[in-house]
Each structure stands twice: as structure tokens, then as C-alpha cells.
Amino acid sequence: MSGLDPDRRRDVALVSRAADFAARRHADQQRKGAAREPYLNHLAEVATLLAETMGEPDAALVAAGWLHDTLEDTQTDREELERLFGPRVASLVAEVTDDKSLPKAERKRRQVEAAPHKSAGAKAIKLADKTSNLRSLTASPPEGWERQRIADYIAWAQEVVAGCRGTNAPLESLFDRAAAEVRGTL
């Protein structure tokens, strides 16, 4: 490994540290779906979607994909993320974090309203997150979610993603495919 470019080595280490941190912080969490899969699977899918669809390699973006829910779902603060992963990763994660002190309907409204004004990196994370969520609705919908609730989620996710378009065409295509697939299950 001594022949590996130092920047590339640093990038690989950043992503690996982010995956490890996310796994430890979300260890006891599960997805809402009937399969109750580990929440880590969602984080891995978001990071993978980002890694596979971006034009230029961007380790900070992939690391932020692993960490995108740590501020709102774990005992983590922005300062800790910045200290461990740098200001760009911390900024991206903070940019996609909802204010959990607000009612759910208000958080959802704010996501739609804010999406067009986010950085390109935050838009890509939102796209990957919503794509993963739609795929999960197809593979393992939450128990008790009736057709209308799933249809409402699809419509809301499409509103959020409308404000993120023009960021990552391959990821936008994957989102559209996921939306069509889950809609086909209704």
C-alpha cells in the first residue's frame, strides 16, 4: 500500500472512518420496514449511491453520506463531526439535518422549501437519501403504512427532489426509477 497516493490514502481513510463512526452511532437502530433491517444498511446505500453516481471522486461527500443522519438521530453534535471529519463533511451533514424540535409536518415543509437553495453536495445527499427511502418502501414497507400514506410519501419525496434536480443526472434517474417501482406496488 506504500505506493498509494497520499491524497487517495487519506480519502479512503476518511470514508472508512465515517462508516465506522456511523455504524457505532446507529448500532441499535433499525429501519421502519417490516424486515426491521439494520439502519446501517440505509446509510451504506446512501454512501454507495453517491460514490457510484458522482462525476469526480469526492471522499468528503461519500463520508457525509455515511454520516447524514448522525446529527438528528444520535448523540452527535456538529463540533464532533468537524473535529473528526473536517469542516466540509460537518457542513454537508448539518445542511441536510432536520430540526427535530419542529413538528414533522413543518420539517417536511421546510425540506421542500429549502431544497433548491442547498449546496450541490447537500442536494446529492438528499437525492440519495430519498432514493434509498423509496427503494425501502418497495422492498419492505413499514407495517401499517396504507397505500395512501405511501403515495403521500412518494409525492413529498418528489417535491423535495424537484428542488435538487440538475445536480446529479444518474442519481436523479435512479430516484425516478425507484419512485416508479414503489408506485407500481400500490
C-alpha positions in Angstrom: 0.0 0.0 0.0 3.0 2.3 0.2 2.6 3.1 -3.5 -0.8 4.6 -3.0 -1.1 8.3 -3.5 -1.2 10.1 0.0 -4.3 12.0 -1.0 -6.1 8.8 -2.1 -5.0 7.1 1.1 -6.4 10.0 3.1 -9.7 9.8 1.2 -10.0 6.1 1.7 -9.3 6.5 5.4 -11.9 9.3 5.7 -14.7 7.2 4.2 -13.7 4.2 6.3 -13.7 6.3 9.5 -17.1 7.7 8.6 -18.5 4.2 8.0 -17.1 3.0 11.3 -18.5 6.1 13.2 -21.9 5.7 11.6 -22.0 2.0 12.4 -21.2 2.6 16.1 -23.6 5.6 16.5 -26.5 3.9 14.7 -25.8 0.3 16.1 -29.1 -0.1 17.9 -31.3 1.5 15.2 -33.5 -0.4 12.7 -35.4 0.7 9.6 -39.2 1.1 9.9 -39.9 -1.6 7.3 -41.4 -5.0 8.1 -38.0 -6.6 7.7 -36.6 -4.4 10.5 -33.2 -4.3 8.8 -30.3 -2.5 10.5 -30.4 1.2 9.9 -26.8 1.0 8.8 -28.0 -0.6 5.6 -29.7 2.7 4.7 -26.5 4.7 5.4 -24.4 2.3 3.3 -26.9 2.6 0.4 -26.8 6.4 0.5 -23.0 6.4 0.6 -22.8 3.9 -2.2 -25.3 5.8 -4.4 -23.2 8.9 -4.0 -19.9 7.0 -4.8 -21.3 5.3 -7.8 -23.0 8.3 -9.4 -20.7 11.3 -8.9 -18.6 12.5 -11.8 -15.5 13.2 -9.9 -14.4 11.2 -6.8 -15.4 13.1 -3.6 -14.5 11.4 -0.4 -16.0 14.1 1.8 -19.4 13.7 0.1 -19.3 9.9 0.5 -18.3 10.3 4.1 -21.2 12.8 4.6 -23.5 10.2 3.1 -22.5 7.7 5.8 -23.0 10.4 8.4 -26.0 12.2 7.1 -28.4 11.2 9.9 -26.0 11.4 12.8 -26.9 14.9 14.0 -30.7 14.3 14.0 -30.7 10.6 15.1 -27.8 10.1 17.5 -25.9 11.8 20.4 -23.6 13.6 18.0 -23.0 17.3 17.5 -21.6 19.3 14.6 -18.4 20.2 16.5 -17.6 16.5 17.0 -18.2 15.8 13.3 -16.0 18.8 12.4 -13.2 17.6 14.7 -13.3 14.1 13.4 -14.1 14.5 9.7 -13.3 18.2 8.9 -15.4 21.3 8.2 -16.8 20.2 4.8 -18.2 16.9 6.0 -19.7 18.6 9.1 -21.2 21.3 7.0 -22.8 18.9 4.5 -24.3 16.8 7.3 -25.6 19.9 9.1 -27.1 21.2 5.8 -29.2 18.0 5.4 -30.2 17.8 9.1 -33.8 18.5 10.1 -34.6 20.4 13.2 -36.2 17.6 15.3 -37.7 20.2 17.7 -40.2 21.1 15.0 -43.3 19.1 14.2 -43.0 16.5 11.5 -45.2 18.4 9.0 -43.1 21.6 9.5 -39.9 19.7 9.0 -41.3 18.2 5.8 -42.4 21.6 4.5 -39.0 23.1 5.2 -37.3 20.3 3.3 -39.3 21.1 0.2 -38.8 24.9 0.6 -35.0 24.6 1.3 -34.0 22.0 -1.3 -33.4 24.4 -4.2 -31.1 26.6 -2.0 -28.8 23.8 -0.8 -25.3 23.2 -2.0 -24.7 20.7 -4.8 -23.3 18.2 -2.3 -26.3 18.5 0.1 -28.7 18.1 -2.9 -26.9 15.0 -3.9 -27.2 13.6 -0.4 -30.9 14.4 -0.4 -31.3 12.6 -3.7 -29.5 9.6 -2.5 -31.5 9.6 0.8 -34.9 9.8 -0.9 -33.9 7.1 -3.4 -32.9 4.8 -0.6 -36.1 5.5 1.2 -38.2 4.8 -1.8 -36.3 1.5 -2.5 -37.0 0.6 1.1 -40.7 1.2 0.6 -40.7 -1.2 -2.3 -38.6 -3.9 -0.6 -40.0 -3.7 3.0 -42.8 -1.2 3.6 -43.4 -0.2 7.2 -46.2 -2.2 8.9 -49.4 -0.2 9.0 -48.5 2.1 6.1 -51.6 2.0 3.9 -51.4 2.8 0.1 -52.3 6.5 0.7 -49.5 7.0 3.1 -47.0 5.5 0.7 -48.5 7.6 -2.1 -48.2 10.7 0.0 -44.5 9.9 0.8 -43.7 9.5 -2.9 -45.4 12.8 -3.7 -43.5 14.6 -0.9 -40.1 13.0 -1.9 -40.7 14.1 -5.5 -41.3 17.7 -4.3 -38.0 17.6 -2.3 -36.1 16.1 -5.3 -37.6 18.7 -7.7 -35.5 21.2 -5.8 -32.4 19.1 -6.2 -32.6 18.4 -9.9 -29.7 19.5 -12.1 -27.2 18.1 -9.6 -26.5 14.5 -10.5 -28.3 13.1 -13.6 -27.5 9.4 -12.9 -28.8 9.7 -9.3 -31.9 11.6 -10.5 -32.6 8.7 -12.9 -32.2 6.2 -10.1 -34.7 8.2 -8.0 -37.2 8.3 -10.8 -36.9 4.6 -11.3 -37.3 4.0 -7.5 -40.4 6.2 -7.5 -41.9 4.4 -10.4 -41.2 1.0 -8.8 -42.8 1.9 -5.5 -45.8 3.5 -7.3 -46.2 0.2 -9.2 -46.7 -1.6 -5.9 -49.7 0.5 -5.0 
